[in-house]
């Protein structure tokens, strides 16, 4: 690929993604999870032992390093996020170019950049995991075509690093690549004896597994040395597998879509990847049935199988919670597969039909233009509230990222009333039923959480043992001010998070020991009663 093309693509992508990232309002929950965890790590705390969470530690430590090097602010985190999304665009381009051609890859890039720019959820570990997972797939396909084991080592290392950001994505990547590796050696080495074929596969398999296990093993050994194994197991495996689906699941879109634009967009995001995977399975089967055996160099069969398996694994996110951000990961393998299946070199159309093929491809591209337009329009509306060089928030930690006025006033009050280093507790107007809490308040105010449970998740903070632990932490820390956020109390999702747990211990404790001092919109500040 010409270097100037990569440079132009990278420059356009980065400018657009940076503009998108710096214009969007702060995310009180999803963004707060990662930035405040990174701050707690900078203060010497250990995830899972000193503060609760359900994500692997990769994103927390990466942001902690970025804050250490460039300063602790939301702007640093947004620049890091834009850079990650830039790499995601580039690796999608490279993968599509490898399976099809640079012009077709350019179309995939034109689709992926606006989608990533219009998607919020900054700090979400999934994007970093996707970059590493898709880079692992690129290295894997290079190994299949070049048979150099260095590519397999890089592939395994990338898979292992993926698991440090999202262990589920790491597992899907591992499973897909091992299956394709076995199929590849079986079909490309049929001229060898069974013993030779098994030996060749075993050597490559063990090399891949060893490279994958290296980063995972090092971090696991470290965590096991500093975190009780029960806390680690509960946070990373038990809670996400058992409690999270019940508390966060959302119903799937109806099989027959509504004509409303937003409903159709959700329907398309959920069902289109499934249709693509059905088509890729059919194409893979037809390629397997060719009279000649699948080749080992430049054969698109292995890429089609790999991305079908990986995309189907990522589709589990949609099954767990069918909303926009959880349906997004599976769309990227689907993008690559769709462009691969539409490529004339893959479809095998004969020459007289190529003109028809071009028309069909153009029609499909024009069909997705409205979807692309919606993404660009969404970003434009969001960014139009602020001038290019305007700094909409005076808060130091905001780094000129937009913050709501009521949150800004509440943060400024806490900064004036609570000495730096003194703990606070940021809770909700009620704790028997929880949607999300304002985690980023701790980060913006530069005041530490009094408790291990700054992350108030339904199914955790709505239980009696956790509420009792929070009460003990507040009492032991001598918290003078409590901030209660009521901005999401009206949100009731069709899952168990919308049902009261019947546990009111924390609410009763606050009412008995604190009195409301003042209010800033959805934020109420509670001061400890005299004599307590």
C-alpha positions in Angstrom: 0.0 0.0 0.0 1.4 3.4 -0.8 2.5 5.3 2.2 0.8 8.5 1.2 -2.6 6.7 1.2 -2.1 5.4 4.8 -1.0 8.9 5.8 -4.0 10.6 4.3 -6.4 8.0 5.8 -4.8 8.2 9.2 -4.8 12.1 9.2 -8.5 12.4 8.2 -9.5 9.7 10.7 -7.6 11.2 13.6 -8.9 14.8 13.0 -12.5 13.6 12.7 -12.3 11.3 15.8 -10.5 14.0 17.9 -13.1 16.5 17.0 -15.9 14.1 17.9 -14.2 13.1 21.2 -13.6 16.6 22.5 -17.1 17.9 21.7 -19.1 15.3 23.5 -20.4 15.7 27.0 -18.7 13.8 29.9 -20.3 10.4 30.5 -21.0 10.2 34.2 -21.1 6.4 34.4 -19.2 4.5 31.6 -16.4 7.1 31.3 -16.3 7.5 35.1 -15.7 3.8 35.6 -12.4 3.9 33.8 -11.0 7.3 34.6 -11.7 7.0 38.4 -10.3 3.5 38.5 -7.1 4.8 36.8 -6.9 7.6 39.4 -7.3 5.1 42.3 -4.5 3.0 40.8 -2.3 6.2 40.6 -3.0 6.6 44.3 -1.6 3.1 45.0 -4.8 1.1 45.1 -5.3 -2.3 43.5 -8.4 -3.2 41.5 -10.7 -5.9 42.9 -9.0 -5.6 46.3 -9.3 -1.9 47.1 -12.1 -1.0 44.7 -14.8 -3.1 43.0 -15.2 -3.6 39.3 -16.1 -6.2 36.6 -13.7 -5.3 33.8 -10.2 -6.7 33.4 -7.5 -4.3 34.5 -5.9 -3.5 31.2 -7.8 -0.3 30.5 -7.4 1.0 34.1 -3.6 0.6 34.1 -3.2 2.0 30.5 -5.1 5.2 31.5 -3.2 5.4 34.7 0.0 5.4 32.7 -1.4 8.1 30.3 -2.4 10.2 33.3 1.1 9.8 34.8 2.8 10.9 31.6 0.4 13.7 30.4 -1.6 14.8 33.3 -4.9 13.7 34.9 -7.8 15.0 32.9 -10.7 13.9 30.7 -8.9 15.5 27.7 -6.0 13.1 28.0 -8.5 10.1 28.2 -10.4 11.4 25.1 -7.2 11.8 23.1 -6.2 8.2 24.0 -9.6 7.0 23.0 -9.5 8.8 19.6 -6.1 7.2 19.0 -7.5 3.8 19.8 -10.4 4.4 17.4 -7.9 5.6 14.8 -6.0 2.2 15.0 -9.3 0.4 14.8 -10.1 2.2 11.5 -6.7 1.4 10.1 -6.7 -2.3 11.1 -10.2 -2.7 9.5 -8.9 -1.1 6.4 -5.9 -3.4 6.3 -8.0 -6.5 6.9 -10.5 -5.6 4.1 -7.6 -4.8 1.7 -6.0 -8.1 2.5 -9.2 -10.1 1.7 -10.4 -7.9 -1.2 -8.7 -4.9 -2.7 -7.7 -1.3 -1.6 -10.6 0.4 -3.3 -13.1 -1.9 -1.5 -11.2 -1.4 1.7 -11.6 2.3 1.3 -15.4 1.9 1.3 -15.1 0.0 4.6 -13.0 2.8 6.0 -15.6 5.4 4.9 -18.2 3.5 6.8 -16.2 2.8 10.0 -14.8 6.3 10.7 -18.2 8.1 10.9 -19.7 5.2 13.0 -16.8 5.4 15.5 -16.9 9.2 15.5 -20.6 9.2 16.3 -20.3 6.6 19.0 -19.9 7.9 22.6 -19.0 5.6 25.4 -15.5 7.0 25.8 -13.1 4.9 27.8 -15.0 1.8 27.1 -12.5 -1.1 27.1 -14.2 -2.8 24.2 -12.6 -0.6 21.6 -9.1 -1.3 22.8 -9.9 -5.0 22.9 -11.3 -4.8 19.3 -8.1 -3.2 18.1 -6.0 -6.0 19.6 -8.3 -8.7 18.5 -8.5 -7.6 14.9 -4.8 -7.0 14.8 -4.3 -10.5 16.0 -6.6 -11.7 13.1 -4.4 -9.7 10.7 -1.3 -11.3 12.0 -3.0 -14.7 11.9 -3.9 -14.3 8.2 -0.3 -13.2 7.5 0.9 -16.4 9.1 -1.4 -18.5 7.0 -0.2 -16.8 3.8 3.5 -16.5 4.6 4.0 -19.4 7.0 6.4 -17.4 9.1 6.1 -18.2 12.8 6.9 -14.6 13.8 3.4 -13.7 12.7 2.0 -16.4 14.8 3.9 -15.2 17.9 2.6 -11.6 17.3 -0.9 -13.1 16.8 -0.7 -14.9 20.1 0.6 -11.9 22.0 -2.2 -9.7 20.6 -4.8 -12.3 21.7 -3.3 -12.4 25.2 -3.3 -8.6 25.4 -6.9 -8.6 24.2 -7.9 -10.7 27.2 -6.4 -8.0 29.5 -8.9 -5.5 28.3 -11.9 -7.8 27.7 -11.4 -11.4 28.7 -14.5 -12.5 26.8 -13.2 -11.0 23.5 -9.9 -12.6 24.2 -11.6 -16.0 24.5 -13.6 -15.5 21.2 -10.4 -14.5 19.4 -8.5 -17.6 20.8 -11.3 -20.0 19.9 -11.8 -18.6 16.4 -8.1 -18.7 15.6 -7.5 -22.2 17.0 -10.4 -23.6 15.0 -9.2 -22.0 11.8 -5.6 -23.1 12.5 -6.7 -26.7 12.8 -8.8 -26.5 9.6 -5.9 -24.9 7.8 -3.4 -27.5 8.6 -5.8 -30.3 7.8 -6.7 -29.0 4.3 -3.3 -27.5 3.3 -1.2 -30.4 4.4 -3.2 -33.4 3.0 -0.2 -34.5 1.0 1.7 -35.2 4.3 1.3 -38.2 6.5 -1.1 -38.0 9.4 1.9 -38.0 11.8 3.6 -35.1 10.0 0.4 -33.1 9.8 -0.3 -33.5 13.5 3.2 -32.6 14.4 3.1 -29.5 12.2 -0.2 -28.4 13.7 0.9 -29.2 17.3 4.1 -27.1 16.9 2.2 -24.1 15.6 -0.6 -24.5 18.2 1.8 -24.7 21.1 3.7 -21.7 19.9 0.5 -19.7 19.6 -0.8 -20.8 23.0 2.5 -19.9 24.7 2.5 -16.4 23.1 -1.1 -15.9 24.2 -0.4 -17.2 27.7 2.6 -14.9 28.3 0.8 -11.5 29.0 -2.2 -13.2 30.6 0.0 -15.3 32.8 2.1 -12.4 34.0 -0.9 -10.2 34.9 -2.7 -13.1 36.5 0.3 -14.0 38.6 0.5 -10.4 39.8 -3.1 -10.2 40.6 -3.2 -13.5 42.5 -0.3 -12.2 44.6 -2.1 -9.0 45.7 -5.8 -9.8 45.4 -7.7 -12.6 47.3 -8.6 -15.2 44.7 -12.3 -15.1 45.8 -12.6 -11.4 45.1 -10.9 -11.9 41.7 -13.2 -14.8 40.7 -16.4 -13.1 41.9 -15.6 -9.8 40.1 -14.3 -11.1 36.8 -16.4 -14.3 36.3 -19.2 -14.9 38.6 -20.9 -11.5 38.7 -20.6 -10.9 34.9 -21.9 -14.4 34.1 -24.8 -14.6 36.6 -25.9 -11.2 37.9 -25.1 -8.8 35.0 -27.3 -10.5 32.4 -30.3 -10.4 34.8 -29.7 -6.7 35.7 -28.8 -5.3 32.3 -30.4 -7.5 29.6 -32.7 -5.7 27.1 -35.3 -7.3 24.8 -34.3 -8.0 21.2 -35.7 -6.0 18.4 -38.9 -7.6 16.9 -38.2 -9.8 13.9 -40.4 -7.6 11.7 -39.1 -4.0 12.1 -41.1 -1.0 12.9 -41.0 1.7 10.2 -39.7 4.3 12.7 -36.2 5.4 11.8 -34.7 4.8 15.2 -36.4 1.4 15.5 -35.2 0.4 12.1 -31.7 1.5 12.9 -31.7 -0.8 16.0 -33.2 -3.6 14.0 -30.5 -3.2 11.3 -27.8 -3.2 13.9 -29.1 -6.4 15.5 -30.1 -8.5 12.5 -27.8 -7.4 9.6 -24.7 -9.0 11.2 -26.6 -12.3 11.5 -27.6 -12.1 7.8 -24.0 -11.5 6.9 -22.8 -14.5 8.9 -25.4 -16.7 7.2 -24.1 -15.5 3.9 -20.5 -16.1 4.9 -21.3 -19.6 6.1 -22.9 -20.4 2.8 -19.9 -19.0 0.9 -17.4 -20.8 3.1 -19.2 -24.1 2.4 -19.2 -23.4 -1.4 -15.4 -22.7 -1.2 -14.8 -26.0 0.7 -16.6 -27.9 -2.0 -14.4 -26.6 -4.8 -12.8 -29.4 -6.9 -9.3 -28.0 -5.9 -8.4 -28.0 -2.2 -8.2 -24.7 -0.4 -4.9 -23.0 -1.0 -2.5 -21.8 1.7 -1.6 -18.5 0.1 -4.1 -15.7 -0.6 -7.1 -17.9 -0.2 -10.0 -15.9 1.3 -11.6 -19.0 2.7 -9.7 -18.7 6.0 -10.4 -15.1 6.5 -14.1 -15.7 5.9 -14.3 -18.5 8.4 -12.2 -16.6 10.9 -14.3 -13.4 10.8 -17.5 -15.4 10.9 -16.5 -17.2 14.1 -15.1 -14.0 15.7 -18.2 -12.0 14.7 -20.5 -14.7 16.1 -18.6 -14.6 19.3 -18.9 -10.8 19.5 -22.6 -11.1 18.8 -23.0 -12.5 22.4 -22.7 -8.8 23.4 -26.0 -8.1 21.6 -27.6 -11.1 23.3 -26.6 -9.9 26.7 -27.8 -6.3 26.1 -29.4 -5.3 22.8 -28.5 -1.6 22.8 -26.4 0.4 20.4 -23.0 0.1 22.1 -23.3 -3.7 22.7 -24.5 -4.3 19.2 -21.6 -2.3 17.7 -18.6 -4.8 18.2 -20.0 -7.5 16.0 -20.7 -5.0 13.2 -16.9 -4.6 12.5 -16.3 -8.2 11.5 -19.6 -8.1 9.6 -18.4 -5.0 7.7 -15.3 -6.8 6.6 -17.2 -9.9 5.7 -19.8 -8.0 3.8 -17.2 -6.2 1.6 -15.4 -9.5 1.1 -18.5 -11.3 0.0 -19.4 -8.5 -2.4 -15.9 -8.5 -4.0 -16.0 -9.8 -7.6 -12.9 -11.9 -6.9 -14.8 -13.8 -4.2 -18.2 -14.1 -5.8 -16.7 -15.6 -8.9 -19.0 -13.7 -11.3 -18.1 -14.3 -14.9 -17.1 -11.3 -17.1 -20.5 -10.6 -18.6 -22.0 -10.2 -15.2 -19.4 -7.9 -13.8 -21.3 -4.8 -14.8 -24.3 -6.1 -13.0 -22.1 -6.8 -10.0 -20.9 -3.2 -9.9 -24.4 -1.9 -10.0 -25.5 -4.2 -7.2 -22.5 -3.1 -5.1 -23.2 0.5 -5.8 -26.8 0.0 -4.8 -25.9 -1.6 -1.5 -23.5 1.2 -0.8 -26.2 3.8 -1.6 -28.5 1.8 0.7 -26.2 2.3 3.7 -25.6 6.0 3.0 -28.7 7.0 5.1 -27.3 5.1 8.0 -24.0 6.9 7.5 -25.7 10.2 7.2 -27.5 9.6 10.6 -24.1 9.0 12.2 -22.6 12.2 10.8 -25.7 14.2 11.7 -25.7 12.9 15.2 -22.1 14.0 15.7 -22.8 17.4 14.1 -25.7 18.2 16.4 -23.6 17.2 19.4 -20.6 19.2 18.4 -22.4 22.4 17.2 -23.0 23.5 20.8 -19.4 24.6 21.3 -17.1 26.8 19.2 -13.8 25.2 18.1 -11.6 26.9 20.6 -14.2 27.3 23.4 -13.5 25.7 26.8 -17.1 25.0 28.1 -16.0 23.9 31.6 -13.7 25.6 34.1 -13.1 22.4 36.0 -9.4 21.5 35.9 -10.0 17.8 35.5 -12.6 18.3 32.8 -9.8 19.5 30.4 -12.3 21.5 28.4 -14.6 18.5 27.9 -18.3 19.7 28.3 -19.8 19.2 31.8 -23.4 19.9 32.7 -23.9 23.2 34.6 -25.5 21.5 37.6 -22.7 18.9 37.9 -20.2 21.7 37.6 -21.8 23.7 40.4 -22.0 20.7 42.7 -18.4 19.8 42.1 -17.3 23.4 42.8 -19.3 23.4 46.1 -17.6 20.1 47.2 -14.2 21.4 46.3 -14.8 24.5 48.4 -16.4 22.6 51.4 -14.2 19.5 51.5 -10.4 19.7 51.9 -8.5 18.0 49.2 -7.7 14.4 50.2 -10.8 14.1 52.5 -13.2 11.4 51.3 -16.8 11.9 50.1 -19.5 9.5 49.1 -21.4 10.0 45.8 -24.6 8.0 45.9 -28.1 8.1 44.5 -31.5 9.4 45.6 -32.4 5.8 46.3 -30.3 2.6 46.6 -32.9 -0.1 46.5 -33.2 0.3 42.7 -30.3 1.5 40.6 -29.8 2.3 36.9 -26.4 4.2 36.9 -24.6 6.4 39.3 -22.3 9.4 38.8 -18.8 7.9 39.1 -17.0 10.7 37.3 -18.0 13.1 40.1 -15.1 11.7 42.2 -12.7 12.3 39.3 -13.8 15.8 38.6 -13.9 16.9 42.2 -10.5 15.4 43.0 -12.0 14.0 46.2 -11.6 10.2 47.0 -14.3 7.8 47.5 -14.9 6.7 51.1 -15.7 3.2 50.0 -14.6 0.3 47.9 -17.9 0.6 46.1 -17.7 3.8 44.1 -19.2 1.8 41.2 -22.8 1.3 42.3 -24.1 -1.6 40.1 -27.6 -3.1 40.4 -27.3 -6.5 41.9 -24.3 -5.4 44.0 -25.0 -2.1 45.6 -28.7 -3.0 46.0 -27.8 -5.9 48.3 -27.7 -5.7 52.1 -24.0 -6.9 52.5 -22.7 -4.3 50.1 -24.8 -1.5 51.6 -23.6 -2.4 55.1 -20.0 -2.3 53.8 -20.6 1.1 52.4 -22.1 2.3 55.7 -19.1 1.0 57.6 -16.7 2.7 55.2 -18.6 6.0 55.5 -18.5 5.9 59.3 -14.9 4.8 59.5 -13.8 7.5 57.0 -15.7 10.3 58.8 -17.4 11.5 55.7 -18.7 15.0 56.2 -20.5 15.5 52.9 -22.5 13.1 50.8 -23.6 13.9 47.2 -26.8 12.2 46.0 -27.6 12.1 42.3 -31.2 11.8 41.2 -31.0 12.3 37.5 -31.6 8.7 36.5 -34.2 7.7 39.1 -37.0 7.9 36.5 -35.2 5.4 34.2 -36.7 1.9 34.6 -35.5 -0.7 32.2 -37.3 -4.0 31.4 -35.0 -6.1 33.5 -34.3 -6.8 37.1 -32.5 -3.4 37.6 -36.0 -1.8 37.4 -37.3 -3.9 40.4 -36.7 -2.7 44.0 -34.5 -5.1 46.0 -36.3 -4.0 49.1 -33.0 -3.1 50.8 -33.1 0.4 52.2 -30.3 0.3 54.8 -28.1 2.8 53.1 -31.0 5.2 52.4 -32.1 5.0 56.1 -28.5 5.6 57.3 -28.2 8.8 55.2 -31.5 10.1 56.3 -30.7 9.5 59.9 -27.2 10.9 60.0 -27.2 13.6 57.3 -29.4 16.5 56.4 -29.8 18.1 53.0 -27.6 21.3 52.7 -28.4 22.5 49.2 -29.3 21.3 45.7 -28.0 21.9 42.2 -30.5 20.4 39.8 -30.3 16.6 40.1 -27.5 16.9 42.7 -28.3 17.3 46.4 -25.5 17.9 48.9 -26.0 16.3 52.4 -24.1 17.5 55.4 -23.4 15.4 58.5 -25.7 16.3 61.4 -24.1 18.0 64.3 -23.2 15.8 67.2 -22.8 12.7 65.1 
